[in-house]
Amino acid sequence: MGGKKIKSIKHLLSWVRLLKTWQFFLIFILLLFISATCLRIDHIRMSNLRDKVLSADEEGNAEELSQSLTKLQKFTLSHIVVNVVEENGTNKLEFGTGVFYLEQSYLRDASVAMEKAAEMEVDDSNPNGNIYALASAVCRPKAIANGWAWNSPGYLNCFTEELAKYPASDVESQTATASVPSTELYRREFVSPVWTPCLSGFVILLTLILGVVIFIRFLLWALLEITLIIMKKA
C-alpha cells in the first residue's frame, strides 16, 4: 500500500518536473518587461496630453483648453497612468496626472479683476483710498519699462507687493470688491484607476496570473518532496 502511494507521488513529481521552471521564469521576466514598457508608454502619452493643456492655457484659447482637458481626462480614466510626484521634498507614487494648475488662466483672470478694481470708486472714509488704483499707478510704469504684459507674472507680483504695503483690512475688503479668483479654481488633477481593461491592464493581469502559477508550482513541488522524504523514512 505504501509502495503505491510513493509511486503516485513520484508520478506527480515527474509531471511537475515536465514544466521546466526556467521556462516559466523566462516568460515571467518577459511579461514584466512588457508591462513596464506599456506603463511607460501610457505615462508618456499622458504627459503629452497634459503639455497640450498647458500650451492651450498659455495661448489663452478657451475652446482648445476645454478640449485638451477633456482628452486628458478621458485618457487618464481609461488607462493605468503611474506617476511619480514630489511632495514636501519626497517622491511618491500616484495613479493619475498629479496636481497641476492653469497658471496663465489664473494670471489673466486675476489681472482683469485687479484692473477693474483699480477703476472702481471706494468709500471716502478709507484714508488710503483705492489701493488697487494706487498699486496700478506704481506698477504700470514698471510694466512699460520692463516690457511686462498686463497678465504677466512680473506685473501681478508687483501688484501683490504693492497691496502688501497697506493694512490687511483694506486689502481684504477691497479684494472682495475686486473678485480676485481663488487659485483652487485653477487646480486640476485626474486620477486613473489601479486596473482597467486596456493593453497595460491585460498584460499586468497575465503577469500576475503567471506569478501565481509559478508560486503554486513551487509550493506543490516542495510539498511533494517533503511528503516523499517522510514516507521513505516511515
C-alpha positions as CSV (number, residue, x, y, z in Angstrom):
1,M,0.0,0.0,0.0
2,G,2.8,2.4,1.0
3,G,4.7,1.5,-2.3
4,K,1.7,2.5,-4.4
5,K,1.5,5.9,-2.6
6,I,5.2,6.5,-3.1
7,K,4.7,5.6,-6.8
8,S,1.8,8.0,-7.1
9,I,3.8,10.8,-5.5
10,K,6.7,10.1,-7.8
11,H,4.4,10.2,-10.8
12,L,3.1,13.7,-9.7
13,L,6.6,14.9,-9.2
14,S,7.6,13.7,-12.7
15,W,4.5,15.6,-14.1
16,V,5.5,18.8,-12.2
17,R,9.1,18.5,-13.4
18,L,7.9,18.3,-17.1
19,L,7.0,22.0,-16.7
20,K,10.5,23.5,-16.5
21,T,10.9,26.3,-14.0
22,W,13.3,28.3,-16.1
23,Q,10.8,28.5,-18.9
24,F,8.2,29.9,-16.6
25,F,10.6,32.5,-15.2
26,L,11.8,33.5,-18.7
27,I,8.2,34.2,-19.7
28,F,7.5,35.9,-16.4
29,I,10.5,38.3,-16.9
30,L,9.4,39.0,-20.4
31,L,5.9,39.9,-19.3
32,L,7.4,42.1,-16.6
33,F,9.4,44.0,-19.2
34,I,6.3,44.3,-21.5
35,S,4.2,45.6,-18.5
36,A,6.8,48.2,-17.6
37,T,7.0,49.3,-21.3
38,C,3.2,49.6,-21.6
39,L,3.1,51.7,-18.4
40,R,5.9,53.9,-19.6
41,I,4.1,54.5,-22.9
42,D,0.9,55.4,-21.2
43,H,2.8,57.8,-18.9
44,I,4.4,59.5,-21.9
45,R,1.0,59.8,-23.7
46,M,-0.5,61.4,-20.6
47,S,2.4,63.8,-20.3
48,N,2.0,64.8,-23.9
49,L,-1.7,65.5,-23.4
50,R,-1.0,67.4,-20.2
51,D,1.6,69.5,-22.1
52,K,-1.1,70.3,-24.7
53,V,-3.4,71.5,-21.9
54,L,-0.7,73.8,-20.6
55,S,0.1,75.1,-24.1
56,A,-3.6,75.9,-24.7
57,D,-3.7,77.6,-21.3
58,E,-0.6,79.7,-22.2
59,E,-2.1,80.7,-25.5
60,G,-5.4,81.7,-23.9
61,N,-7.5,79.6,-26.3
62,A,-10.5,78.7,-24.1
63,E,-12.1,76.2,-26.6
64,E,-8.8,74.4,-27.2
65,L,-8.1,74.4,-23.5
66,S,-11.5,72.8,-22.8
67,Q,-11.0,70.1,-25.5
68,S,-7.5,69.4,-24.3
69,L,-8.7,68.9,-20.7
70,T,-11.4,66.6,-21.9
71,K,-9.0,64.4,-23.8
72,L,-6.6,64.3,-20.9
73,Q,-9.4,63.3,-18.5
74,K,-10.7,60.6,-20.8
75,F,-7.3,59.1,-21.4
76,T,-6.4,59.1,-17.7
77,L,-9.7,57.4,-16.7
78,S,-9.3,54.7,-19.3
79,H,-5.6,53.8,-18.8
80,I,-3.3,52.9,-16.0
81,V,-1.2,56.0,-15.5
82,V,1.6,55.7,-12.9
83,N,3.2,59.0,-12.0
84,V,6.0,59.9,-9.6
85,V,5.3,63.3,-7.9
86,E,7.3,65.3,-5.5
87,E,5.6,66.4,-2.3
88,N,7.3,68.1,0.6
89,G,10.7,67.1,-0.8
90,T,9.9,63.4,-1.1
91,N,8.8,61.4,-4.2
92,K,5.7,59.3,-4.0
93,L,3.8,57.1,-6.5
94,E,0.4,58.2,-7.7
95,F,-2.1,56.9,-10.2
96,G,-3.1,59.8,-12.5
97,T,-1.8,63.1,-13.7
98,G,-0.8,64.6,-10.4
99,V,-1.8,68.1,-9.4
100,F,-1.2,70.9,-12.0
101,Y,-2.5,74.4,-12.2
102,L,-3.8,76.5,-15.1
103,E,-1.4,79.2,-14.1
104,Q,-1.8,81.5,-17.1
105,S,-5.6,81.4,-16.9
106,Y,-5.3,82.5,-13.3
107,L,-2.9,85.3,-14.1
108,R,-5.2,86.6,-16.8
109,D,-8.4,86.5,-14.7
110,A,-6.6,87.9,-11.6
111,S,-5.1,90.7,-13.6
112,V,-8.5,91.6,-15.1
113,A,-10.1,91.6,-11.6
114,M,-7.3,93.9,-10.3
115,E,-7.6,96.3,-13.3
116,K,-11.4,96.6,-12.7
117,A,-10.8,97.2,-9.0
118,A,-8.3,99.9,-9.9
119,E,-11.1,101.8,-11.8
120,M,-13.7,101.4,-9.0
121,E,-14.6,104.1,-6.5
122,V,-14.3,103.1,-2.8
123,D,-15.7,104.6,0.4
124,D,-14.3,108.0,1.0
125,S,-14.0,107.1,4.7
126,N,-11.0,104.9,3.8
127,P,-7.9,107.1,4.2
128,N,-5.9,105.0,1.8
129,G,-8.4,105.3,-1.0
130,N,-8.5,102.8,-3.8
131,I,-5.4,100.7,-3.0
132,Y,-5.7,98.9,-6.3
133,A,-5.6,102.2,-8.2
134,L,-2.5,103.1,-6.2
135,A,-0.8,99.8,-6.9
136,S,-1.7,100.2,-10.6
137,A,-0.1,103.6,-10.6
138,V,3.2,102.2,-9.3
139,C,3.2,99.0,-11.4
140,R,2.2,100.4,-14.8
141,P,5.4,102.4,-15.3
142,K,7.4,99.3,-14.2
143,A,5.5,97.2,-16.7
144,I,6.3,99.6,-19.5
145,A,10.0,99.8,-18.6
146,N,10.4,96.0,-18.3
147,G,8.1,95.1,-21.2
148,W,5.6,93.2,-18.9
149,A,2.2,92.3,-20.3
150,W,-0.8,93.2,-18.2
151,N,-1.2,89.5,-17.4
152,S,2.5,88.6,-16.8
153,P,3.8,87.2,-13.6
154,G,6.0,90.3,-13.2
155,Y,3.1,92.7,-13.2
156,L,1.0,90.5,-10.9
157,N,3.9,90.1,-8.5
158,C,4.4,93.9,-8.5
159,F,0.7,94.4,-7.8
160,T,0.7,91.9,-4.9
161,E,3.8,93.5,-3.4
162,E,2.2,97.0,-3.5
163,L,-1.0,95.7,-1.9
164,A,1.0,94.2,0.9
165,K,2.1,97.7,1.9
166,Y,-1.4,98.5,3.1
167,P,-3.3,97.3,6.1
168,A,-4.7,93.8,5.8
169,S,-8.3,95.1,6.4
170,D,-8.1,97.3,3.4
171,V,-6.8,94.5,1.2
172,E,-9.4,92.1,2.4
173,S,-12.4,94.5,1.9
174,Q,-11.3,95.6,-1.5
175,T,-10.3,92.2,-2.6
176,A,-13.9,91.2,-2.1
177,T,-14.9,94.1,-4.4
178,A,-12.2,93.1,-6.9
179,S,-13.4,89.5,-7.0
180,V,-9.9,88.1,-7.4
181,P,-10.4,84.4,-8.1
182,S,-9.1,81.6,-5.8
183,T,-6.2,79.6,-7.1
184,E,-8.2,76.4,-6.2
185,L,-10.5,77.2,-9.1
186,Y,-7.5,76.6,-11.5
187,R,-6.3,73.4,-9.8
188,R,-6.6,70.3,-11.9
189,E,-5.9,66.6,-11.1
190,F,-7.2,63.5,-12.9
191,V,-6.9,60.1,-11.1
192,S,-6.5,56.9,-13.1
193,P,-7.8,53.5,-11.9
194,V,-5.4,51.0,-10.4
195,W,-6.6,48.5,-13.1
196,T,-8.7,48.9,-16.2
197,P,-9.2,46.8,-19.3
198,C,-6.6,48.3,-21.6
199,L,-3.4,46.8,-23.1
200,S,-1.4,47.6,-20.0
201,G,-4.1,46.2,-17.7
202,F,-4.3,42.8,-19.6
203,V,-0.5,42.4,-19.7
204,I,-0.2,43.2,-16.0
205,L,-3.1,40.7,-15.2
206,L,-1.4,38.0,-17.3
207,T,1.9,38.7,-15.4
208,L,0.2,38.3,-12.1
209,I,-1.5,35.1,-13.1
210,L,1.8,33.6,-14.2
211,G,3.4,34.7,-11.0
212,V,0.7,32.9,-9.0
213,V,1.2,29.8,-11.2
214,I,4.9,29.8,-10.5
215,F,4.4,30.1,-6.8
216,I,1.8,27.3,-6.7
217,R,4.0,25.1,-8.8
218,F,7.0,25.7,-6.4
219,L,4.7,25.1,-3.4
220,L,3.4,21.9,-4.9
221,W,6.9,20.6,-5.7
222,A,8.1,21.4,-2.2
223,L,5.1,19.6,-0.5
224,L,5.6,16.5,-2.7
225,E,9.3,16.4,-2.0
226,I,8.7,16.7,1.8
227,T,6.0,14.1,1.7
228,L,8.2,11.7,-0.3
229,I,11.0,12.1,2.3
230,I,8.7,11.5,5.2
231,M,7.1,8.4,3.6
232,K,10.6,6.9,2.8
233,K,11.6,7.3,6.5
234,A,8.4,5.8,7.7
